[in-house]
Amino acid sequence: MTDGPTDRPEFVHRRERHGLIGPFGGRQLAILAVAVIVVAIGLVVVTTPLGRTGPPSPNDPKATQYVFDPKASIGVRPGQIAPELTVPLPDGTTYQLTDLDGQPIRLADLRGKAVWINFWASWCPPCQSETPVIRDLAARYASRGLAVIGISVQETSLDDVRAYATRYQLGYTIGTDLSGYIFRLYRPPGLPTQVFVGPDGAIRSVVLAPLTEADATAQIEAILPR
């Protein structure tokens, strides 16, 4: 018996070729990684709020006063009786600051209360940043004898001030000093300017900056009627 043909090709087992991960090769994985990164960046951009959401830093321009004249000096000081919100005019009449409904605002009517006078403007960024603080604290301390008067200055019209107060639901008293008479009487060097008046009518402190909730609370607690 003779052997079979010896010229048949030898069978060689070759292992199946695999990529780095399953069927994917290095190039495909690189393309996939780039796509994932692009999608992730897109999600971050879409979901990140515009503007600043954290507390302002000491160098944040919104945390400082909008100054009209760096060399100007304020017209009132601690210890003196707060000037009434009226100004005699050359024609013999008297200008009286009024609220958004046209009612007179008189400090004499608030004697015995703690009074926070806030000079502000609807277009002023640092004033806007502290609006929620004033609104919340005015409501929180109203039952304890705090009266807040926001005196709006440098405005275009009464309607602008009214629209701002309505939009942000401001429940405290707002006077519109469109003529600038009260502004020139108190002479705030910038906006916002805070004047804190005790129950006796005397000015206790003057703050030339927007206030945080903690700082405003400390000022209010110091002048509340006992």
C-alpha positions as CSV (number, residue, x, y, z in Angstrom):
1,M,0.0,0.0,0.0
2,T,1.5,3.3,-1.0
3,D,1.2,6.7,0.7
4,G,-1.1,9.4,-0.7
5,P,0.1,12.4,-2.6
6,T,2.6,14.5,-0.7
7,D,2.2,17.7,-2.7
8,R,-1.0,18.9,-0.9
9,P,-0.5,22.3,0.7
10,E,0.0,22.3,4.4
11,F,-2.9,23.6,6.5
12,V,-1.9,26.6,8.6
13,H,-4.3,27.9,11.3
14,R,-4.4,31.7,11.3
15,R,-5.9,33.6,14.3
16,E,-8.8,36.0,13.6
17,R,-7.6,39.6,13.5
18,H,-9.2,41.8,16.2
19,G,-9.1,45.5,16.9
20,L,-8.0,47.3,20.1
21,I,-11.5,47.0,21.5
22,G,-13.7,44.4,20.0
23,P,-14.0,45.0,16.2
24,F,-12.8,48.7,16.5
25,G,-9.3,49.7,15.4
26,G,-7.2,52.4,16.7
27,R,-8.3,54.9,14.1
28,Q,-11.9,54.2,14.7
29,L,-11.5,54.7,18.4
30,A,-9.7,58.0,17.9
31,I,-12.6,59.3,15.8
32,L,-15.1,58.1,18.4
33,A,-13.2,59.8,21.2
34,V,-13.2,63.1,19.3
35,A,-16.9,62.9,18.7
36,V,-17.6,62.2,22.4
37,I,-15.5,65.3,23.4
38,V,-17.3,67.5,21.0
39,V,-20.7,66.4,22.3
40,A,-19.6,66.9,25.9
41,I,-18.4,70.5,25.1
42,G,-21.7,71.2,23.4
43,L,-23.7,70.1,26.4
44,V,-21.6,72.3,28.8
45,V,-22.1,75.3,26.6
46,V,-25.8,74.8,26.3
47,T,-26.4,74.1,30.0
48,T,-24.1,76.8,31.5
49,P,-26.2,79.9,32.6
50,L,-25.2,83.2,31.0
51,G,-23.6,85.7,33.3
52,R,-22.4,85.3,36.8
53,T,-24.3,83.0,39.2
54,G,-22.0,83.0,42.3
55,P,-21.4,85.8,44.8
56,P,-19.5,88.8,43.6
57,S,-15.8,88.8,44.3
58,P,-14.1,91.9,45.9
59,N,-13.0,93.0,42.5
60,D,-16.4,92.6,40.9
61,P,-17.5,96.0,39.5
62,K,-21.1,95.2,40.4
63,A,-20.1,95.2,44.1
64,T,-19.0,98.9,44.0
65,Q,-20.8,102.2,43.7
66,Y,-21.5,103.8,40.3
67,V,-19.6,107.1,41.0
68,F,-20.6,110.4,39.4
69,D,-17.8,112.5,40.8
70,P,-14.9,110.9,42.8
71,K,-14.2,114.3,44.4
72,A,-17.7,115.0,45.5
73,S,-18.7,114.9,49.1
74,I,-22.1,113.7,50.3
75,G,-24.4,116.4,51.7
76,V,-25.4,114.6,54.9
77,R,-23.4,113.0,57.7
78,P,-24.1,110.7,60.7
79,G,-25.3,112.6,63.7
80,Q,-27.4,115.2,61.9
81,I,-31.2,115.1,61.6
82,A,-32.0,113.7,58.1
83,P,-33.2,116.6,55.9
84,E,-36.9,116.5,55.1
85,L,-37.7,115.4,51.6
86,T,-38.8,118.9,50.6
87,V,-37.0,121.7,48.9
88,P,-38.1,125.4,48.7
89,L,-38.1,126.7,45.1
90,P,-37.2,130.2,43.9
91,D,-40.8,130.9,42.9
92,G,-41.9,130.5,46.5
93,T,-43.4,127.0,46.2
94,T,-42.0,123.9,47.8
95,Y,-41.0,120.7,46.0
96,Q,-42.3,117.6,47.8
97,L,-41.0,114.1,47.0
98,T,-43.9,111.8,46.1
99,D,-44.3,108.1,45.6
100,L,-45.4,106.3,42.5
101,D,-49.1,107.1,43.3
102,G,-48.4,110.8,43.8
103,Q,-48.6,110.7,47.6
104,P,-46.1,112.8,49.6
105,I,-43.2,111.1,51.3
106,R,-42.4,112.8,54.6
107,L,-39.8,111.7,57.1
108,A,-41.8,113.4,59.8
109,D,-44.5,110.8,59.3
110,L,-41.9,108.0,59.9
111,R,-40.6,109.3,63.2
112,G,-40.3,106.4,65.7
113,K,-39.4,104.0,62.9
114,A,-36.1,102.9,61.5
115,V,-35.7,104.4,58.0
116,W,-33.5,103.1,55.2
117,I,-33.1,105.7,52.4
118,N,-31.7,104.2,49.2
119,F,-30.7,106.4,46.3
120,W,-30.8,104.3,43.2
121,A,-31.6,104.2,39.4
122,S,-33.2,101.5,37.3
123,W,-30.3,101.7,34.8
124,C,-27.6,101.3,37.4
125,P,-26.0,97.8,37.5
126,P,-24.9,97.8,41.2
127,C,-28.4,99.1,42.1
128,Q,-29.9,96.3,40.2
129,S,-27.7,93.7,42.0
130,E,-29.0,94.8,45.4
131,T,-32.7,95.2,44.5
132,P,-33.5,91.7,45.7
133,V,-31.8,92.4,49.0
134,I,-33.8,95.6,49.6
135,R,-37.0,93.9,48.6
136,D,-36.6,90.9,50.9
137,L,-35.4,92.8,53.9
138,A,-38.0,95.5,53.6
139,A,-40.7,92.8,53.8
140,R,-38.9,90.9,56.6
141,Y,-38.4,93.9,58.9
142,A,-41.6,95.8,58.2
143,S,-43.3,94.4,61.3
144,R,-40.4,95.4,63.4
145,G,-40.5,99.0,62.5
146,L,-38.4,99.4,59.3
147,A,-39.5,101.8,56.6
148,V,-37.6,101.7,53.3
149,I,-37.6,104.6,50.9
150,G,-36.1,104.1,47.5
151,I,-35.4,107.5,45.9
152,S,-35.0,107.0,42.1
153,V,-32.8,109.6,40.4
154,Q,-31.4,110.3,37.0
155,E,-34.4,108.6,35.3
156,T,-36.0,109.3,32.0
157,S,-39.6,109.1,33.1
158,L,-42.0,108.0,35.9
159,D,-43.1,105.1,33.7
160,D,-39.6,103.7,33.6
161,V,-39.5,103.6,37.4
162,R,-43.0,102.2,37.7
163,A,-42.2,99.5,35.2
164,Y,-39.1,98.5,37.2
165,A,-41.0,98.4,40.5
166,T,-43.8,96.3,38.9
167,R,-41.4,93.9,37.2
168,Y,-39.5,93.1,40.4
169,Q,-42.5,93.4,42.7
170,L,-41.1,96.1,45.0
171,G,-43.4,96.5,47.9
172,Y,-41.5,99.3,49.7
173,T,-42.0,103.1,49.1
174,I,-40.4,104.4,46.0
175,G,-40.0,108.1,45.3
176,T,-39.2,109.5,41.9
177,D,-36.9,112.5,42.1
178,L,-37.1,113.3,38.3
179,S,-36.2,117.0,39.0
180,G,-33.1,116.1,41.1
181,Y,-34.0,118.4,44.0
182,I,-33.6,115.7,46.7
183,F,-30.6,114.4,44.9
184,R,-28.9,117.8,45.2
185,L,-30.1,118.2,48.8
186,Y,-28.4,114.9,49.9
187,R,-25.7,115.1,47.3
188,P,-24.9,111.3,47.0
189,P,-21.6,111.0,45.1
190,G,-22.8,107.9,43.3
191,L,-25.4,105.1,43.2
192,P,-26.4,103.4,45.2
193,T,-26.1,105.4,48.3
194,Q,-27.6,104.3,51.6
195,V,-28.7,106.6,54.5
196,F,-29.8,104.8,57.7
197,V,-31.9,106.9,60.0
198,G,-32.8,106.1,63.6
199,P,-36.2,106.4,65.2
200,D,-35.2,109.8,66.5
201,G,-34.7,111.1,63.0
202,A,-31.0,111.3,63.2
203,I,-28.7,109.8,60.6
204,R,-26.8,106.8,62.1
205,S,-24.7,105.8,59.1
206,V,-24.1,106.5,55.4
207,V,-22.9,103.7,53.1
208,L,-21.6,104.5,49.6
209,A,-21.9,101.1,48.1
210,P,-24.5,98.3,47.3
211,L,-25.1,96.1,50.3
212,T,-25.1,92.4,50.7
213,E,-27.9,90.8,52.8
214,A,-25.6,90.3,55.7
215,D,-24.3,93.9,55.7
216,A,-27.8,95.4,55.2
217,T,-29.1,93.2,58.1
218,A,-26.4,94.5,60.4
219,Q,-27.3,98.1,59.5
220,I,-31.0,97.5,60.1
221,E,-30.6,95.8,63.4
222,A,-28.6,98.7,64.7
223,I,-31.4,101.2,64.1
224,L,-34.6,99.3,64.8
225,P,-36.8,100.8,67.5
226,R,-36.3,99.2,70.9
